[in-house]
């Protein structure tokens, strides 16, 4: 009896389709082939007069015969798995055009020189700035404290795990410069001008599939100014700053900043840029040895200015006590003066001091914290928001091993004199604390973003790792 055409078609799997064996049969055949290879190898070994034979107390496994699983190919491990970052290609008005508008970044200073060298500023090596030879031959720049956005963006361009496929990314970086943007208009009474570019950015992001995927919860950006400049609550001309951080979409993002607000749950502080930006590990090691061997005749020092209109500030009390002490070196910064703008003068002061006083200034934190630590000077804090609750990714939790804390109210009321507190530390303890600070130097500085020849973990790497850990999916464990 002949098979009907329809019957044949069903047997063959449909018109024009070759009959394929079930998937399970394919795996079974592959297993049998692998098994036959193993058995053939064993048989060959057992017959060879030149190879050892299993004794009564030996097994085939003792002859190091490869198992079937060992013959299967080993999958390649992706070194960037879980570390891919996608970077938006933003319209130039959000970054490059802001840099080109550098003459409007300050009402008093031409900021254009500070935007050179990828944001590091003018090179200080072998210049008149370092006539005393305080700085080493390479890696030193006249870096402005507000240039972090440019520096971080250029470091991101050298990141080893960038991807052009946002679906592979664990984090998405927005190279917008909110701090530099608002700096141009901080004293402008027209609040709409302060807010415009930030609002334009949000409108641009809303149109992007990268944003739609998670609503910005895997996005992050950097502000080179403290977030106090970006969280205006009132739409009044007298209110300070922009309202960028108040925008609901921005609250979904992670914001890296030189100083966060205590209530900013999506804000994370990273170090101010210092003057030191080495290109390789040897420059770091040379500098560490230099500060380790530096003579430190001063018990403590302070670099900063008074606040005559704010007599209650602790720094005014510290200046008075430092001037009166023979163990303190004072570097008072006057308005319009040039002393505190001299990198070599500041670093020389810090390198000759065992402890460096770091009271709050216009805000709780200050760039001088990191400049002094790069010089191997043990910082003395007077408010917990100056460092301890700020730089949690970059500073160890054992604060007493690398710093001193004196409550500012104790100083202002006269109950405590910093000099008396610091004299209680033994020479050995001070050396241990200084060594802890010196070992931290690599992770407190930003390497020169123009070089990729030799890697070391710097402040950028620590910040990126913090972001990736924050975005890592939670591990759910089945309790049943």
N, C-alpha and C positions, 0 to 999 in steps of 0.2 A: 504494500500500500504506500502510495507516494505521500510525502509530507507536504502539507499545504504551504503556500508562500508566506501566509501570515504566521504559521507555526515556525517556519524557518527563521522569519524575521525576529521572533521572540527569542529563539535560541541563540541568535547571533547578536542580540542586544540592540536591535533597531537598525533601520536602513542606513547604510554607509558607515556603520560603526563596527569596529573590530571587537571581537569577543575578548574581554580582559578578565583574568582570574581575580578572585576576591583579594582584598588587601592583606588579609590574614595569611593567605597562601604565600604571598610574596615574602612576608617576614619569616614564615616557616622554612621556605626554600633557602633564604639567606642564612638562617640559623644552621640548617643541615650542612650547607656548604662550609660554614665556619667550623662546625664540629668535625667534619671530615678532614679539614686541614689540620686540626689539633691531633686527631687520631693518627693521621699519616705521619706527623712529626714524631709522635710517641713511638710508632712502629719503627720508624727510621732509627731513632735513638736506641731502641732495644736490639736492633740487628747490627748496629755499628760496632766493630771490634775496638774502635779507638775511643769510645765514650764509656763512662761508668754505667753499670747496670744496677737497677734497684736490688737491694738485698732484702732479706726477710723483714728487716726492721725499717726499710726505707719505703717511701711512697713516691709516686710519680712527681708529686709537688716538690719533693726534695731535690729533683734534678733541674729545677728552675725552668720547667717547660711553661711557656706563656699560656695564660688562660684565654678563653674565647673573647672575654671582654677586653683583654689587653690588646687584641688584634684589631679592635674597632678604632676608628680615627678619634683623636682627642680634640674636642671643640676649642677654638682659639678664644682666649680671654681678652675682652675689650678693656684696655686700661682706662678708658674714659666712661665706662658704664656708670651711670648715676652721677656723672660730673659734667655732662654736656651743657653748654650755655649757648643760647641763641641771642644775638644782638640785633636790635632793630636798626634798620638803615633809615634814620629819621631825616626829614627835610632839614636843610642846613640852618634854617632860622632857629632851630632848637639848640644848636651847639656852635657850629663854626661861625655863624654870623654874630653870635654873642661875643666870641673871641675877637672877631674883626672890629667890633664896636668897643674895643678895650679902652679907648680914651674916655668913655663914659662910665667906666667901672668905679671911678672915684672923682669926687669934686675937687680934691686937693692934690692928688698924685697921678702921674702918668703911669698907668698899670700895664701898658703894652710890653715893656721889657720883661715883666714877670710871666707873660704868657709864652715866652720863647722856650726852646729846648723841651718841647712836649709838656710845658707847664712848670718846669723846674726853675725857670728864670735864668739870669746871667750866671755864667760859670765863675766861680771864685778861686779856682786853682791858679797859682802863680800870678796873682794880682796884688795891687797895693793894699787891698783889703786885709791881706794876711801877712803883713810885714814881720810879725813876731814869729811866724812859722807855727802857729797854733794848729792850723788845719793840715791835713796830709795832702799829698800832691794831686790826688784824683778823687772825684765823687762829691765835691762840695759846690753848692749853688746858692744864690741869693733867692731863696724860695719864699714867696708870699704865702701867708697862712690860709688865704681863701682859694688857692689854686687846686684843691684836691679833686674837683670834678674833672679837670683837664688831665691831671696825672692819672687818676683811676681809669678814665676812658682809654688813655693810651696804653696803660698796663693791660687792660682787657683785650686790646687788639693783639697782644702777644700771648694770650691765654692758650694753653695747649689743647683744650677740649672744646673749641668752638664748633658749632654746627650751623649749617644753613637750613636745616629741617627742624622747624620748631616742635614738631611732634616727638622728636627724640630728646628734646631739651628737658633738663631737670629744673632749669631756671631761665628766665628771660630778662635781659638787661636793657634798660631804657637809657640811652646816652644823652639825656637832657640835662642842662646845667641850671637847675633852679636857683641855686645860691648866687651865681654870677648874674643871672637874669634879674632877680629882684634887687641886687646891689645897685643896678643902674637907676632904680626908681625909688629907693628907700626914702628920699627926702622930697619926692614928688607928691604934692597934695592930691593928684588925680589917681585915685585908687584903681580905676579901671585899667590904667596903664600898667600898674604893678601886677595885675591878675591876668592880663590878656594872653600872654604866651602859654601860661600854665593851662588856661581853659582851652586854648587851641590844641594843646597836646592831648587833652582828654578827648576832645572831639575827634581828633585823628585816630586815637587808639580805638575808639568805639567802632570804627569802620573795619578794623583788622580782625582776621580770623584767629590770630594768635591771642588776642584779648578775649574773644568770644569763647575760647576753649575753657578757660577757668575764671573769667571775669577779673583778671589781674592778680589773682592770688599766688601765682608763680612768677610775678614780675618784681623787679627791684631797681632802684636808682640810687644815686649818691648826691648829697648836698654838701657843698664845701663850707657852708655857713651853718651855725646852730639852727635848730628847727624853730627857735623862738622867732626867727625872721620870716617864717613861712606859715604862721598859724593865726593870722589876724581874725579875731572873732566878730568885729564890728565893721560895717561898711561906712566908716566915717574917715574923713581925711586926716584926722589927728591920730588914728589908730596905726600902729606900727606894722610894716611888712606887708606880705601878700597873704592870701587865704588858701594857698596851694594845698597845704596838708589837711585843710578842713573839707576839701572836696571828697564826697563819698567814694568815688572811684580810687582816689589816692590812698584812702584808708584801707583798701584791699591790698595795696602793695606793701613791700618791705622797703623802708627808707634807711639808708646808711648815712650817717651824719657825724660831724666832728663833735656835736653835743646834742643829746636827746633831751626831751622833756620827761620828767618822771612818770607822767601819765600817758606817754606815747607808746602804746603797746606794739605798734608796728615799726617803731624806731629803734635803731641799734647804733651805738657810737663806735667809731673807728678813729684811730689816731690822727691828730693834725699832722700835716706834712712838716718835716724838719728841714734843716739845711743839707742833710747828708743823704745822698742818693747813689750808693755804689752800684757798679755794674757787674761785680762778681764777688765771690766769697772771700778772695784774698784781700780785697780792700776792706771788707768788714773785719776780718781777723787782724789786719794791721792796725786798724783803728781801735779795736778792743784792747789790744796790747798796749797801745799808746795811752789810753785812759786808765788802764790798770796800773801802769807804772808812774802815773802823774803824781807829783808832790801836791799835797792838799793842806796848806797851812791854816786855812780858815775852817772853823768848826761849822759855821753855817753862813748863808748868804741870801740876798734877795735882789732880784732885778724887776723893777716895776715902778709905777708912779703912784703918788698920793691921790686921794679923792677928797679934795677940800670941801666939796658940796655934800659929801656923805661921811661925816665924821664918825658915824657908828661902824663903818666898815673895819674889819679886823686888820686889813692891810695897813691902815694908818697907824695902828698900835704896833704892828710888826716893824714898820719903818723906824718909829721912834726908838724901839728897843734895840734894833740893829745898829743905829747910829751911836747909841750910848755904849755899845759893847765893843771890847777890844778883840773879841773872837768872831765878829761878824763883818763881812764885806758887803757894802751897800752899793748897788748900781741903780741909782734913781733915775727914772725916765721922765723927763720934762716934756710938756706939750711943745711940739715943734723942734725938740732936740734931736740929735743924731746918734747919741750914745747907744741907745737900745736898738738901733738899726745896724749896728756893727756886729756882724756874725762872729768875727774873731774875738772881739771884746767880750761878748756874751759867753762864748764857749770857753774862753780862758777863765772867766769868773767861775763857771760851773765846774771846770776841771780842777780848779784849786780849792774847791769846797767839799767838805764831807757830807753836809746836808744842804738841801736847797728848799727854801720856804715857798710854798705854792698856795697862797690864799686865793679865794675867789676874786675876780675882777668885775668886768661888765656882766659876765655870766659865771657860773660855778666852775667850769673847766677853763683851761687856758693852754695855749700852745707851748708855753714855757715848761710845762710838765715834761713833755717829750724831748725838748731841747736839752734840758738838764739831765734826763736819764740817759740820753745818748752820750753825754759827757761823763757818765758813771757816777753821778751825784744822787744820793739817796733822797727822794722827795719827802717833804713834810706837808701833810694835808690838814686842813682845818674845817672841811665840810665833806661829808660822805658822797655828795653829788659831784665833787670835783674829779673823782676817779673811780671809786669802788663800785658805785652803781651805774657808772657810765660805760667803762671799757671792759665789759665782762668777757669778751672774746679774746682780748689781748693781754689782760693782766691776770696773774694767778690769783686764786682765792685766798692764799695764805698771805694776806696783806702785810702782816707784821714782819715777814721775812725780807721784804724789800722796801718798806716805807714806814713812816711814823705818822700817827694820827693824834692831833691835839684838838679838842673841841673848841671852836672859835669863841664861844661864850665865856669859856674859862680864861681866855686871853683878854677879852674886852673888859671883863670885870676885874682883872688884875689878880685873879687867884692863881694863875699859872704863867710862868715865864718860859717861852720855848728854850732859851739857853739852859735853864736848869734841867729841863726834861732831856735835852740832847746830851748833856754832860753825864747823865747816868749810864749811857751806853758804853760798854767797854771797847777798847781798840779792836779786839778780836771780833766782837759782834758787829761793829761797823764794817770791818773788812768782809765779813760774811754777807752782810746786806748789800754792800757795794758789788760784790762778785755776782750776786743774784741779779742786780740791775744790769750789769755788763753782759751777762748771758742772755738777757732779754732784748738787747739792742737790735738784732736782726729782724725780730717780729714787730718792732716799733717804728721801723722806717720803710719807705717805699723805694724800691730799687729803680734805677734809671730805666724808664720804659722803652728806651731806644735800643736796648741790648737784650739779646736772648742767648748769648753764648754759654753762660754758666748760671745755673739756677741755685737759689737758696730761698728758704721760706721767709717771706717778708710780710709786712702788714696787709698788703693786698691779698696774699694767699690765705692768711688767717681769716680775713673778712669774707672771701669767697667761700671758704669752707664753712663758715658760720651760716651763710645764706643757704648753701646746699643742705646742711643738716636741718635747717629750719623747714625746708621744703620737702624733706624726705618723708615719704608716706609712712604713717604709723604702722607698727607691727602688731597685728591682731593675733592673739593666741586663743585657740579654742580650749575652753576650760573643761569641756566634757571629755 
